[in-house]
């Protein structure tokens, strides 16, 4: 698929494109949405409190990682610190921080395909939140720290910031 073909698609289609190949995305569950909202709120409140210039976005919001072959993703959550990457419709290039919340139907997408693409595109930090396994996998590519696993009762440092910690036990309590 080319970028022109992608632009011609209806906006209500929920897809991602990896190396020119189209992949359907599952609709998020209530649990998925709860986790996403809590993480987004925590990160956004931190940035606002620090008067930071980064912005938090949630899916569906396109990230064009590559033009040829075309790779466009819609991460569940992302932090973008370079305003020049934003064009009003999408992020062009790698966000600084991405969080994916694993859907039961396609865990390999987050653990393998997206890990590969995010690392190679220049994402600084990538978390995989797996509600079914109750784990968070942290990948801090800048320091070559890969696949560090935490449980849902952990407090985890967001490595791109000096003093942002997320207490997953608070999120976990909302899921029960």
PyMOL commands that set and color helices and strands:
alter all, ss='L'
color gray80, all
select helices_A, chain A and resi 3-8+30-49+83-85+107-121+141-143+168-175
alter helices_A, ss='H'
color red, helices_A
select strands_A, chain A and resi 15-18+21-24+55-58+62-66+71-73+77-80+90-92+97-101+125-130+135-140+145-151+155-157+165-167
alter strands_A, ss='S'
color yellow, strands_A
deselect
rebuild
show_as cartoon
